Amino acid sequence: MTLGWAHVLLALVALQRLSEVVYDRRNTRALMARGGREFGAGHYPVMVVLHTAWLVAMAVLTAPNPPVLPGWLALFAVCQVVRVWCVVSLGPYWTTRIVVLDGAAPVTRGPYRHLRHPNYLIVALEVPALPMALSLPWVALVFGILNLVLLAHRVRVENAARATLTAHNIGSTA
């Protein structure tokens, strides 16, 4: 098997995701130690499998040096910058899980000042953008649709968790 720029890019994306898992685990442990509660744990393994399969599918199906599609590659690059902005903005509250902490005010800095779920928007864009940059339209379509279905569920779970937190806080102060 010949390795090319596409495989190097995918290896870098995989390393980024693995570093996020390390950061997630640290933040999740800290939040749980402070009384955080996880919501939607049942769909978390599905998310891990989906994103792992996305990377594996691209690694297996891409040509080592596919034609560069600069627009898609640029979109993916911009998504990575905004992804980092989301992580930095959430700081110790950033996790790949849905963990809520009673008494913690919602983060309203960075991209969260403008959107309620900017990280989910980024994921919705990057999942099809990277395979399109690698000339893999079927991977973009299949994983893009599956990811949107999962994200729709995740947003509902997170919004319900926030509502529970708000109702709990309102009830405790009345």
C-alpha beads as a LAMMPS data file, in Angstrom:
LAMMPS data file: protein, C-alpha beads

174 atoms
173 bonds

1 atom types
1 bond types

-500.0 500.0 xlo xhi
-500.0 500.0 ylo yhi
-500.0 500.0 zlo zhi

Masses

1 110.0

Atoms # bond

1 1 1 0.000 0.000 0.000
2 1 1 1.381 3.369 -1.006
3 1 1 0.976 6.197 1.480
4 1 1 0.474 9.726 0.232
5 1 1 -0.640 13.130 1.425
6 1 1 -4.203 11.882 2.024
7 1 1 -3.008 9.251 4.496
8 1 1 -0.790 11.785 6.281
9 1 1 -3.784 14.114 6.600
10 1 1 -5.967 11.314 7.951
11 1 1 -3.266 10.343 10.454
12 1 1 -3.137 13.952 11.664
13 1 1 -6.930 14.035 12.029
14 1 1 -6.804 10.745 13.959
15 1 1 -4.114 12.187 16.272
16 1 1 -6.244 15.288 16.802
17 1 1 -9.233 13.136 17.734
18 1 1 -7.131 11.018 20.107
19 1 1 -5.820 14.151 21.830
20 1 1 -9.421 15.317 22.210
21 1 1 -10.291 11.997 23.868
22 1 1 -7.496 12.555 26.414
23 1 1 -8.716 16.115 27.095
24 1 1 -12.310 14.876 27.270
25 1 1 -11.480 12.210 29.836
26 1 1 -9.666 14.695 32.055
27 1 1 -12.498 17.227 31.873
28 1 1 -15.219 14.584 32.308
29 1 1 -13.532 13.171 35.429
30 1 1 -13.172 16.667 36.888
31 1 1 -16.792 17.584 36.146
32 1 1 -18.101 14.320 37.581
33 1 1 -15.978 14.851 40.717
34 1 1 -17.683 18.241 41.108
35 1 1 -21.135 16.645 40.902
36 1 1 -21.671 16.658 37.144
37 1 1 -24.277 14.356 35.652
38 1 1 -23.972 12.645 32.288
39 1 1 -26.934 12.540 29.940
40 1 1 -27.318 10.430 26.811
41 1 1 -24.577 7.948 27.671
42 1 1 -26.379 5.316 25.612
43 1 1 -25.654 6.987 22.292
44 1 1 -22.004 7.735 23.085
45 1 1 -20.659 4.356 21.846
46 1 1 -22.596 4.855 18.602
47 1 1 -20.873 8.217 18.148
48 1 1 -17.438 6.680 18.766
49 1 1 -18.109 3.864 16.282
50 1 1 -19.454 6.287 13.676
51 1 1 -16.461 8.613 13.841
52 1 1 -13.983 5.734 13.928
53 1 1 -15.668 4.111 10.918
54 1 1 -15.579 7.489 9.116
55 1 1 -11.803 7.703 9.523
56 1 1 -11.249 4.033 8.640
57 1 1 -13.464 4.275 5.538
58 1 1 -11.492 7.239 4.272
59 1 1 -8.137 5.578 5.038
60 1 1 -9.150 2.428 3.178
61 1 1 -10.915 4.048 0.227
62 1 1 -8.816 7.098 -0.547
63 1 1 -6.145 7.150 -3.181
64 1 1 -2.749 8.001 -1.688
65 1 1 -2.634 11.267 -3.612
66 1 1 -6.153 12.124 -4.782
67 1 1 -6.717 15.304 -6.761
68 1 1 -6.738 18.258 -4.385
69 1 1 -10.189 19.793 -4.100
70 1 1 -9.171 23.115 -2.552
71 1 1 -12.643 24.367 -1.645
72 1 1 -13.470 21.278 0.417
73 1 1 -10.018 21.183 1.954
74 1 1 -10.322 24.865 2.892
75 1 1 -13.749 24.249 4.470
76 1 1 -12.302 21.389 6.510
77 1 1 -9.357 23.597 7.593
78 1 1 -11.702 26.406 8.670
79 1 1 -13.757 23.860 10.606
80 1 1 -10.612 22.815 12.490
81 1 1 -9.880 26.414 13.481
82 1 1 -13.443 26.922 14.733
83 1 1 -13.315 23.506 16.471
84 1 1 -10.274 24.670 18.468
85 1 1 -12.072 27.949 19.218
86 1 1 -15.011 25.933 20.618
87 1 1 -12.730 23.776 22.768
88 1 1 -10.834 26.793 24.112
89 1 1 -14.069 28.696 24.763
90 1 1 -15.541 25.843 26.804
91 1 1 -12.243 25.159 28.568
92 1 1 -12.797 22.749 31.475
93 1 1 -16.433 22.251 30.425
94 1 1 -15.540 20.799 27.009
95 1 1 -16.215 17.077 26.738
96 1 1 -17.286 14.672 24.032
97 1 1 -20.033 13.569 26.375
98 1 1 -23.029 15.537 27.623
99 1 1 -22.150 16.420 31.206
100 1 1 -24.047 19.098 33.097
101 1 1 -22.966 20.654 36.353
102 1 1 -25.562 22.148 38.669
103 1 1 -24.928 25.820 39.246
104 1 1 -22.681 26.275 36.216
105 1 1 -23.805 29.097 33.967
106 1 1 -23.936 28.343 30.238
107 1 1 -20.780 29.402 28.401
108 1 1 -21.468 32.514 26.322
109 1 1 -17.993 33.403 25.072
110 1 1 -16.337 32.652 21.779
111 1 1 -18.615 31.060 19.189
112 1 1 -21.108 30.250 21.966
113 1 1 -21.920 33.955 22.031
114 1 1 -23.494 33.541 18.590
115 1 1 -24.698 29.928 18.455
116 1 1 -26.011 27.471 21.002
117 1 1 -24.256 24.450 19.469
118 1 1 -21.355 25.705 17.323
119 1 1 -19.296 22.547 17.816
120 1 1 -22.139 20.425 16.420
121 1 1 -22.356 22.700 13.391
122 1 1 -18.628 22.221 12.836
123 1 1 -18.944 18.436 13.091
124 1 1 -21.900 18.506 10.683
125 1 1 -19.710 20.355 8.159
126 1 1 -16.410 18.536 8.636
127 1 1 -17.770 14.992 8.370
128 1 1 -18.728 15.433 4.697
129 1 1 -16.043 18.061 3.911
130 1 1 -13.023 15.840 4.554
131 1 1 -14.130 12.933 2.357
132 1 1 -15.149 15.397 -0.351
133 1 1 -11.634 16.888 -0.155
134 1 1 -10.357 13.341 -0.737
135 1 1 -12.704 12.753 -3.699
136 1 1 -14.871 10.310 -1.751
137 1 1 -18.434 11.580 -2.351
138 1 1 -20.131 8.352 -1.217
139 1 1 -18.279 8.419 2.093
140 1 1 -19.295 12.067 2.464
141 1 1 -22.939 11.270 1.741
142 1 1 -23.282 8.155 3.905
143 1 1 -21.383 9.435 6.929
144 1 1 -22.783 12.948 6.527
145 1 1 -26.343 11.622 6.760
146 1 1 -25.590 9.220 9.611
147 1 1 -23.817 11.988 11.499
148 1 1 -26.735 14.400 11.032
149 1 1 -29.149 11.813 12.433
150 1 1 -26.876 11.287 15.448
151 1 1 -26.360 15.021 15.963
152 1 1 -30.108 15.686 15.840
153 1 1 -30.577 13.136 18.619
154 1 1 -27.644 14.566 20.565
155 1 1 -28.957 18.141 20.376
156 1 1 -32.341 16.944 21.697
157 1 1 -30.614 15.136 24.576
158 1 1 -28.425 18.122 25.402
159 1 1 -31.339 20.561 25.260
160 1 1 -33.352 18.276 27.564
161 1 1 -30.379 18.065 29.940
162 1 1 -30.116 21.857 30.006
163 1 1 -33.864 22.129 30.658
164 1 1 -33.552 19.659 33.532
165 1 1 -30.669 21.662 34.952
166 1 1 -32.637 24.911 34.643
167 1 1 -35.730 23.353 36.233
168 1 1 -33.585 21.899 39.027
169 1 1 -31.925 25.249 39.686
170 1 1 -35.253 27.092 39.636
171 1 1 -36.752 24.552 42.002
172 1 1 -33.831 24.757 44.415
173 1 1 -33.981 28.528 44.714
174 1 1 -37.752 28.878 45.148

Bonds

1 1 1 2
2 1 2 3
3 1 3 4
4 1 4 5
5 1 5 6
6 1 6 7
7 1 7 8
8 1 8 9
9 1 9 10
10 1 10 11
11 1 11 12
12 1 12 13
13 1 13 14
14 1 14 15
15 1 15 16
16 1 16 17
17 1 17 18
18 1 18 19
19 1 19 20
20 1 20 21
21 1 21 22
22 1 22 23
23 1 23 24
24 1 24 25
25 1 25 26
26 1 26 27
27 1 27 28
28 1 28 29
29 1 29 30
30 1 30 31
31 1 31 32
32 1 32 33
33 1 33 34
34 1 34 35
35 1 35 36
36 1 36 37
37 1 37 38
38 1 38 39
39 1 39 40
40 1 40 41
41 1 41 42
42 1 42 43
43 1 43 44
44 1 44 45
45 1 45 46
46 1 46 47
47 1 47 48
48 1 48 49
49 1 49 50
50 1 50 51
51 1 51 52
52 1 52 53
53 1 53 54
54 1 54 55
55 1 55 56
56 1 56 57
57 1 57 58
58 1 58 59
59 1 59 60
60 1 60 61
61 1 61 62
62 1 62 63
63 1 63 64
64 1 64 65
65 1 65 66
66 1 66 67
67 1 67 68
68 1 68 69
69 1 69 70
70 1 70 71
71 1 71 72
72 1 72 73
73 1 73 74
74 1 74 75
75 1 75 76
76 1 76 77
77 1 77 78
78 1 78 79
79 1 79 80
80 1 80 81
81 1 81 82
82 1 82 83
83 1 83 84
84 1 84 85
85 1 85 86
86 1 86 87
87 1 87 88
88 1 88 89
89 1 89 90
90 1 90 91
91 1 91 92
92 1 92 93
93 1 93 94
94 1 94 95
95 1 95 96
96 1 96 97
97 1 97 98
98 1 98 99
99 1 99 100
100 1 100 101
101 1 101 102
102 1 102 103
103 1 103 104
104 1 104 105
105 1 105 106
106 1 106 107
107 1 107 108
108 1 108 109
109 1 109 110
110 1 110 111
111 1 111 112
112 1 112 113
113 1 113 114
114 1 114 115
115 1 115 116
116 1 116 117
117 1 117 118
118 1 118 119
119 1 119 120
120 1 120 121
121 1 121 122
122 1 122 123
123 1 123 124
124 1 124 125
125 1 125 126
126 1 126 127
127 1 127 128
128 1 128 129
129 1 129 130
130 1 130 131
131 1 131 132
132 1 132 133
133 1 133 134
134 1 134 135
135 1 135 136
136 1 136 137
137 1 137 138
138 1 138 139
139 1 139 140
140 1 140 141
141 1 141 142
142 1 142 143
143 1 143 144
144 1 144 145
145 1 145 146
146 1 146 147
147 1 147 148
148 1 148 149
149 1 149 150
150 1 150 151
151 1 151 152
152 1 152 153
153 1 153 154
154 1 154 155
155 1 155 156
156 1 156 157
157 1 157 158
158 1 158 159
159 1 159 160
160 1 160 161
161 1 161 162
162 1 162 163
163 1 163 164
164 1 164 165
165 1 165 166
166 1 166 167
167 1 167 168
168 1 168 169
169 1 169 170
170 1 170 171
171 1 171 172
172 1 172 173
173 1 173 174
